[in-house]
Amino acid sequence: YLKTTELSKVLFARYLLENTPYNQIHNCVTFFHDELIKSPSFPRKPLESDYNLYTRISYKELFNLDMLHKYNW
């Protein structure tokens, strides 16, 4: 039951982010990050990723893999 509840929260957050105006995305991402930290079963490693690694083109594959992991979680 807990896993289903958490999954529904993540899907709801994804829906909201897809439909949030561009100028409000940062506020939503910050809010969802705080909520995911509270979630007991969410893996901590994706939340602690250093996104500065992904600024160079050579790290695009790493970025895609990380996003795929987060999306599939």
GUBARO-489380 format. One record per atom (N, C-alpha, C): residue number from 0; x, y, z; residue in one letter. Coordinates in steps of 0.05 Angstrom, whole numbers. Atoms other than C-alpha are relative to their C-alpha. Last residue first. Example, Ala and Ser with C-alpha at 12.3 -4.5 7.8 and 13.67 -1.06 7.14 Angstrom:
<atoms>
<atom k="1" u="-16" v="-24" w="-1" r="s"/>
<atom k="1" u="273" v="-21" w="143" r="s"/>
<atom k="1" u="-15" v="22" w="14" r="s"/>
<atom k="0" u="18" v="-24" w="0" r="a"/>
<atom k="0" u="246" v="-90" w="156" r="a"/>
<atom k="0" u="18" v="24" w="0" r="a"/>
</atoms>
This chain:
<atoms>
<atom k="72" u="5" v="6" w="-28" r="w"/>
<atom k="72" u="231" v="90" w="-203" r="w"/>
<atom k="72" u="-29" v="4" w="6" r="w"/>
<atom k="71" u="10" v="27" w="-3" r="n"/>
<atom k="71" u="228" v="88" w="-279" r="n"/>
<atom k="71" u="-4" v="-7" w="30" r="n"/>
<atom k="70" u="27" v="2" w="12" r="y"/>
<atom k="70" u="233" v="164" w="-285" r="y"/>
<atom k="70" u="-12" v="-28" w="5" r="y"/>
<atom k="69" u="19" v="-15" w="-16" r="k"/>
<atom k="69" u="291" v="169" w="-236" r="k"/>
<atom k="69" u="-29" v="-3" w="-11" r="k"/>
<atom k="68" u="3" v="13" w="-26" r="h"/>
<atom k="68" u="330" v="114" w="-270" r="h"/>
<atom k="68" u="-21" v="14" w="17" r="h"/>
<atom k="67" u="15" v="24" w="4" r="l"/>
<atom k="67" u="317" v="143" w="-339" r="l"/>
<atom k="67" u="-5" v="-15" w="26" r="l"/>
<atom k="66" u="28" v="-8" w="3" r="m"/>
<atom k="66" u="339" v="211" w="-315" r="m"/>
<atom k="66" u="-17" v="-24" w="-5" r="m"/>
<atom k="65" u="10" v="-9" w="-26" r="d"/>
<atom k="65" u="404" v="182" w="-289" r="d"/>
<atom k="65" u="-29" v="7" w="-2" r="d"/>
<atom k="64" u="2" v="24" w="-17" r="l"/>
<atom k="64" u="417" v="144" w="-354" r="l"/>
<atom k="64" u="-12" v="7" w="27" r="l"/>
<atom k="63" u="23" v="16" w="9" r="n"/>
<atom k="63" u="403" v="206" w="-395" r="n"/>
<atom k="63" u="-5" v="-25" w="16" r="n"/>
<atom k="62" u="25" v="-15" w="-7" r="f"/>
<atom k="62" u="450" v="248" w="-353" r="f"/>
<atom k="62" u="-24" v="-16" w="-8" r="f"/>
<atom k="61" u="4" v="3" w="-29" r="l"/>
<atom k="61" u="505" v="196" w="-359" r="l"/>
<atom k="61" u="-25" v="14" w="9" r="l"/>
<atom k="60" u="9" v="28" w="-4" r="e"/>
<atom k="60" u="496" v="195" w="-435" r="e"/>
<atom k="60" u="-5" v="-6" w="30" r="e"/>
<atom k="59" u="28" v="2" w="8" r="k"/>
<atom k="59" u="499" v="271" w="-438" r="k"/>
<atom k="59" u="-11" v="-29" w="5" r="k"/>
<atom k="58" u="15" v="13" w="-22" r="y"/>
<atom k="58" u="564" v="272" w="-399" r="y"/>
<atom k="58" u="-29" v="-4" w="-6" r="y"/>
<atom k="57" u="-10" v="27" w="-4" r="s"/>
<atom k="57" u="607" v="286" w="-460" r="s"/>
<atom k="57" u="-14" v="-15" w="22" r="s"/>
<atom k="56" u="13" v="18" w="19" r="i"/>
<atom k="56" u="563" v="346" w="-476" r="i"/>
<atom k="56" u="9" v="-29" w="4" r="i"/>
<atom k="55" u="-16" v="5" w="24" r="r"/>
<atom k="55" u="586" v="382" w="-414" r="r"/>
<atom k="55" u="-14" v="-20" w="-18" r="r"/>
<atom k="54" u="-1" v="-25" w="16" r="t"/>
<atom k="54" u="535" v="409" w="-364" r="t"/>
<atom k="54" u="16" v="-4" w="-26" r="t"/>
<atom k="53" u="15" v="3" w="25" r="y"/>
<atom k="53" u="517" v="340" w="-336" r="y"/>
<atom k="53" u="2" v="25" w="-18" r="y"/>
<atom k="52" u="-13" v="20" w="17" r="l"/>
<atom k="52" u="569" v="336" w="-282" r="l"/>
<atom k="52" u="-12" v="-1" w="-27" r="l"/>
<atom k="51" u="-21" v="-13" w="15" r="n"/>
<atom k="51" u="543" v="401" w="-253" r="n"/>
<atom k="51" u="15" v="-19" w="-18" r="n"/>
<atom k="50" u="8" v="-6" w="27" r="y"/>
<atom k="50" u="481" v="362" w="-235" r="y"/>
<atom k="50" u="20" v="17" w="-16" r="y"/>
<atom k="49" u="-12" v="-26" w="6" r="d"/>
<atom k="49" u="515" v="331" w="-175" r="d"/>
<atom k="49" u="-7" v="7" w="-29" r="d"/>
<atom k="48" u="-17" v="-1" w="24" r="s"/>
<atom k="48" u="468" v="275" w="-155" r="s"/>
<atom k="48" u="10" v="29" w="-4" r="s"/>
<atom k="47" u="-25" v="-13" w="-7" r="e"/>
<atom k="47" u="442" v="276" w="-83" r="e"/>
<atom k="47" u="19" v="2" w="-24" r="e"/>
<atom k="46" u="5" v="-26" w="-11" r="l"/>
<atom k="46" u="370" v="262" w="-99" r="l"/>
<atom k="46" u="25" v="16" w="5" r="l"/>
<atom k="45" u="9" v="-18" w="21" r="p"/>
<atom k="45" u="388" v="205" w="-146" r="p"/>
<atom k="45" u="-5" v="29" w="11" r="p"/>
<atom k="44" u="-21" v="-7" w="19" r="k"/>
<atom k="44" u="429" v="173" w="-90" r="k"/>
<atom k="44" u="-9" v="18" w="-22" r="k"/>
<atom k="43" u="-13" v="-25" w="-6" r="r"/>
<atom k="43" u="375" v="176" w="-37" r="r"/>
<atom k="43" u="20" v="9" w="-21" r="r"/>
<atom k="42" u="-29" v="2" w="-2" r="p"/>
<atom k="42" u="331" v="122" w="-66" r="p"/>
<atom k="42" u="13" v="27" w="4" r="p"/>
<atom k="41" u="-13" v="-12" w="23" r="f"/>
<atom k="41" u="257" v="135" w="-51" r="f"/>
<atom k="41" u="30" v="-2" w="4" r="f"/>
<atom k="40" u="-11" v="20" w="19" r="s"/>
<atom k="40" u="230" v="84" w="-1" r="s"/>
<atom k="40" u="14" v="12" w="-24" r="s"/>
<atom k="39" u="-18" v="20" w="-11" r="p"/>
<atom k="39" u="221" v="129" w="60" r="p"/>
<atom k="39" u="12" v="-19" w="-20" r="p"/>
<atom k="38" u="10" v="26" w="8" r="s"/>
<atom k="38" u="192" v="190" w="25" r="s"/>
<atom k="38" u="20" v="-22" w="9" r="s"/>
<atom k="37" u="16" v="11" w="-21" r="k"/>
<atom k="37" u="212" v="252" w="63" r="k"/>
<atom k="37" u="-10" v="-28" w="-5" r="k"/>
<atom k="36" u="-18" v="6" w="-22" r="i"/>
<atom k="36" u="267" v="268" w="14" r="i"/>
<atom k="36" u="-14" v="-13" w="23" r="i"/>
<atom k="35" u="-13" v="26" w="5" r="l"/>
<atom k="35" u="216" v="261" w="-41" r="l"/>
<atom k="35" u="20" v="-7" w="21" r="l"/>
<atom k="34" u="19" v="21" w="-5" r="e"/>
<atom k="34" u="174" v="317" w="-11" r="e"/>
<atom k="34" u="13" v="-28" w="-4" r="e"/>
<atom k="33" u="4" v="2" w="-29" r="d"/>
<atom k="33" u="233" v="365" w="-7" r="d"/>
<atom k="33" u="-19" v="-23" w="7" r="d"/>
<atom k="32" u="-25" v="10" w="-11" r="h"/>
<atom k="32" u="251" v="351" w="-79" r="h"/>
<atom k="32" u="-3" v="-4" w="30" r="h"/>
<atom k="31" u="0" v="29" w="4" r="f"/>
<atom k="31" u="179" v="361" w="-99" r="f"/>
<atom k="31" u="25" v="-13" w="11" r="f"/>
<atom k="30" u="21" v="12" w="-17" r="f"/>
<atom k="30" u="177" v="431" w="-68" r="f"/>
<atom k="30" u="0" v="-31" w="-2" r="f"/>
<atom k="29" u="-9" v="-2" w="-28" r="t"/>
<atom k="29" u="243" v="451" w="-99" r="t"/>
<atom k="29" u="-20" v="-13" w="19" r="t"/>
<atom k="28" u="-21" v="20" w="-3" r="v"/>
<atom k="28" u="220" v="425" w="-167" r="v"/>
<atom k="28" u="11" v="0" w="28" r="v"/>
<atom k="27" u="12" v="27" w="-1" r="c"/>
<atom k="27" u="155" v="463" w="-161" r="c"/>
<atom k="27" u="21" v="-21" w="4" r="c"/>
<atom k="26" u="15" v="3" w="-25" r="n"/>
<atom k="26" u="189" v="529" w="-144" r="n"/>
<atom k="26" u="-11" v="-28" w="3" r="n"/>
<atom k="25" u="-20" v="1" w="-22" r="h"/>
<atom k="25" u="239" v="521" w="-201" r="h"/>
<atom k="25" u="-14" v="-4" w="27" r="h"/>
<atom k="24" u="-11" v="27" w="-2" r="i"/>
<atom k="24" u="183" v="505" w="-251" r="i"/>
<atom k="24" u="19" v="-2" w="24" r="i"/>
<atom k="23" u="5" v="11" w="-27" r="q"/>
<atom k="23" u="145" v="569" w="-238" r="q"/>
<atom k="23" u="12" v="-27" w="5" r="q"/>
<atom k="22" u="-11" v="-18" w="-20" r="n"/>
<atom k="22" u="171" v="611" w="-297" r="n"/>
<atom k="22" u="-5" v="-10" w="29" r="n"/>
<atom k="21" u="-29" v="1" w="-1" r="y"/>
<atom k="21" u="161" v="553" w="-345" r="y"/>
<atom k="21" u="11" v="17" w="23" r="y"/>
<atom k="20" u="-13" v="-20" w="17" r="p"/>
<atom k="20" u="87" v="547" w="-331" r="p"/>
<atom k="20" u="30" v="1" w="5" r="p"/>
<atom k="19" u="-7" v="-24" w="-15" r="t"/>
<atom k="19" u="68" v="481" w="-297" r="t"/>
<atom k="19" u="13" v="20" w="-19" r="t"/>
<atom k="18" u="20" v="-21" w="6" r="n"/>
<atom k="18" u="33" v="428" w="-338" r="n"/>
<atom k="18" u="5" v="26" w="16" r="n"/>
<atom k="17" u="4" v="-1" w="28" r="e"/>
<atom k="17" u="90" v="377" w="-344" r="e"/>
<atom k="17" u="-20" v="23" w="-7" r="e"/>
<atom k="16" u="-23" v="-12" w="12" r="l"/>
<atom k="16" u="111" v="391" w="-273" r="l"/>
<atom k="16" u="-4" v="4" w="-30" r="l"/>
<atom k="15" u="-1" v="-29" w="-7" r="l"/>
<atom k="15" u="41" v="378" w="-247" r="l"/>
<atom k="15" u="23" v="14" w="-14" r="l"/>
<atom k="14" u="22" v="-14" w="14" r="y"/>
<atom k="14" u="36" v="312" w="-284" r="y"/>
<atom k="14" u="0" v="30" w="5" r="y"/>
<atom k="13" u="-8" v="-1" w="28" r="r"/>
<atom k="13" u="104" v="290" w="-258" r="r"/>
<atom k="13" u="-21" v="15" w="-17" r="r"/>
<atom k="12" u="-20" v="-20" w="2" r="a"/>
<atom k="12" u="84" v="308" w="-187" r="a"/>
<atom k="12" u="9" v="3" w="-29" r="a"/>
<atom k="11" u="14" v="-25" w="-3" r="f"/>
<atom k="11" u="20" v="267" w="-194" r="f"/>
<atom k="11" u="20" v="23" w="-3" r="f"/>
<atom k="10" u="14" v="-4" w="25" r="l"/>
<atom k="10" u="61" v="208" w="-220" r="l"/>
<atom k="10" u="-16" v="27" w="0" r="l"/>
<atom k="9" u="-20" v="-6" w="20" r="v"/>
<atom k="9" u="109" v="215" w="-161" r="v"/>
<atom k="9" u="-14" v="5" w="-27" r="v"/>
<atom k="8" u="-11" v="-26" w="-5" r="k"/>
<atom k="8" u="52" v="219" w="-111" r="k"/>
<atom k="8" u="20" v="8" w="-22" r="k"/>
<atom k="7" u="20" v="-19" w="8" r="s"/>
<atom k="7" u="17" v="159" w="-142" r="s"/>
<atom k="7" u="9" v="29" w="5" r="s"/>
<atom k="6" u="0" v="0" w="29" r="l"/>
<atom k="6" u="81" v="119" w="-136" r="l"/>
<atom k="6" u="-21" v="20" w="-10" r="l"/>
<atom k="5" u="-23" v="-15" w="9" r="e"/>
<atom k="5" u="87" v="138" w="-63" r="e"/>
<atom k="5" u="1" v="2" w="-30" r="e"/>
<atom k="4" u="4" v="-28" w="-7" r="t"/>
<atom k="4" u="16" v="115" w="-49" r="t"/>
<atom k="4" u="23" v="17" w="-9" r="t"/>
<atom k="3" u="21" v="-11" w="18" r="t"/>
<atom k="3" u="26" v="50" w="-87" r="t"/>
<atom k="3" u="-5" v="30" w="6" r="t"/>
<atom k="2" u="-13" v="-3" w="26" r="k"/>
<atom k="2" u="91" v="36" w="-49" r="k"/>
<atom k="2" u="-19" v="12" w="-20" r="k"/>
<atom k="1" u="-17" v="-23" w="-2" r="l"/>
<atom k="1" u="56" v="48" w="18" r="l"/>
<atom k="1" u="13" v="6" w="-27" r="l"/>
<atom k="0" u="16" v="-24" w="0" r="y"/>
<atom k="0" u="0" v="0" w="0" r="y"/>
<atom k="0" u="17" v="25" w="0" r="y"/>
</atoms>
